[in-house]
Amino acid sequence: MLISQYNESISQLAGDTSETYITENGTGVKYIRTNDNGLEGQDAYATGNGATAVGYDAVASGAGSLALGQNSSSSIEGSIALGSGSTSNRAITTGIRETSATSDGVVIGYNTTDRKLLGALSLGTDGESYRQITNVADGSEAQDAVTVRQLQNAIGAVTTTPTKYYHANSTEEDSLAVGTDSLAMGAKTIVNADAGIGIGLNTLVMG
């Protein structure tokens, strides 16, 4: 049956619901809408096992990966490309001080062997486009992200809290410890002697 009037509707449809028989022309499923006006027809492709691709020309080739948005791409296992033009292709190497063999790899440092590492969440494309994550709560657990506010507070605590029982107040040049195992304390103090100690303004210790 062919319905040619745009104001007609079909309900309780049974049988073959493939693209050959149903064309939604961008109207979408209820509560889900897409708009490809002016774009050449390009489908989404989920080629990885358990992968999901949603969006115009979205490609999810990594197993269990998600590509969401126009021209998004997720090629690493468990990776997520979120937003139009986002690409998640950074290989992750587990272990301490190991290096990735791929050109897009990243070195993961200490304490990364206690959990399985999945593909990265990408909100843009490396070297081309980036996105901010806004309205984020302060982190509270070891694996939570840290906000700018938390970072600023941590830096402020370090710079404004002096070492107990030791203080310095001067605008003169810094001290200089040249000798091996030497110690120089005080403005413009210079210690050239090995294992030498110089304390005070303009102190000079020669070897």
N, C-alpha and C positions, 0 to 999 in steps of 0.2 A: 504494500500500500504506500502511496506517495502523498505526503502532506505538503502542499505548496504555500499555504497561508501561514505567515509568521506568527499569527496569534492563536494558532491551533496548539493543542497539547496532547500528549499521549501518556496514559497512566497504565499501570499493571501490565507492563510490557514483558512478554515471555519469549523464550527461544534465543536465537542468535543475537547477541548484543555487541558484536565486533564493530570495528570502525567502518566496515563495509556497509553496515546497516544503520548505524547511528553516527551522525555528525553533530556535535554540540555547538559548533560555530562560536566558541569562546564564551558561551553562557555559563558553563561549568556546572558542577554538582552543587547542591544547596550548601551554602556557607563556604564554598571554595570557588574562587574565581581566578581566571587568568585572562590576559589580554595580549594577543599576538598581532594586533593591527599594524600593518606596514612591514611586517617581518615575513621572510620566506618561511614556508612550513618546515619546521625542524623539530623532531620529536626528542624526548628525553630517553636516555639509554642507561640501563642498569645491567652491566655485564658481569660484575663481580658476584660471587655467591652471597646471597642474603643482602645485596646492596639495594639502595633506594635512590632514585633520581627523580626530582620534581622540578619542572621549569623548562623553558625554551632552551633547547640544546644543552641541557644538563647531562653530565656523564658521570656515573658512579662505577668505576672499574675495580676498585679495591674491595676485597671481601668484607661484607658487613659495613661498608662505608655509606655515607649519606652526602649527596650533592643536592642542595636546595637553592634554587634561584637561576635566573637566566645566565647561560654560559658558565655555570659553576662546574667544578671538576674535583672528584675525590678518587685518588689512585692508590692510596695506601690502606692496608687492612685496618678497619675500624676508624678511618679518618673521617672528618666532617668538613665540608665546604659550605659555609653558610652565607648566603647573599649573592647577588648578581656579580659575576666576574670573579668569584672567589675560587682559589685553587689550593687544594691540600695534597701536596706531593712530597712532603718532607719525611724521609725515612728515619726511623728512630732505632738506635742501637742500645740495647740494654747492657748493664754491667758497669763496673767502676773503671774509669779511664779508658774505656774502649772507644774506638773511632769508627765512624761509618765509612763504608767503602764507596758510597754513592756521592756524586757531586752535590746533591741537594741534602746530604745527610747532616745531622747535628750531633755534637758530642754531648752525651748526658753524663753528668758528673757523679758525685757520691750519692749513696743511699737510694739507688734506683733499682736495686735487685729484689726489693721486698714485695713488689707488685708487678703485674704485667703492664707493659706500656703499649698503648694503642696509638693509632695514627693521630696526628695533631688536628686541632680545631683551627681552621683558617677562616678569617673574615675578610680576606683580600687576596692580592697576588704579590708575591715577593718582588720587590724592586719597582712595582708599578702603582699599586693602590693599597690603602690601608683603611681601617675603620677603628674608631674608638668604641670601647665598651663603657657605657655610661650608667649612672644610677646603680652602682654596685655596692653591696654591703661590705663592711670591713671583714676581713678574714678572721676566723677564730680557731681553726684547726690547722694541723701541720701541712696538709695538702691544699689549703685554701689559697686563693689569690690574695695578694696584698694591695690595698688601695693607695692612691697618692697621699691621702691624708695620713694613713698609718706610716708610710715611708717618711713623710715630712716630720712627723712627731718623733720617730726613731732617730733621725738625723739631728733634730733639735735637741734631743736629750743628750746626745753625745757631745755636741759642740758647746752646750751651755752648762754642763755639769763637769767641773774641773776635777782633777785627780786629788784625792784627799791628802792634805799635808804638803802638797807641792803646788806652787802657784808662780806664774811669771807675768810681768807687766812691763812691756818695753816696745818701742817702735824702731829700735836699732836693728842692724843686720843680724841674721841668724848665726848660731854657733857652728863650728866646723870640727869634726873629729876625723883627722887624717890618719893617725897611727893605728896599727892593728890593735883591736881590743881596747881602744881608747874611749874616753868619755868626756864630752864637752857640754857644760851647762852654763848658760848665761849669754847675754847679747855680745856679739863680736868676739866670743871666746874661741881660740884656736888651739887644738891639741895635735902636735905633730909626732910626739913620742909614742912608741908602742906601749900599750898598757898604761898610758898616761891619763891623768885626770885633771881637768881644768874647770873651775867653778868661779863664776863671777863676771862682772862686766870687763871686757877688754883683756881677759886673761890669756896669756900665751905660754904654752908648755912645749919646749923643744926637746928633741931626742938626744 
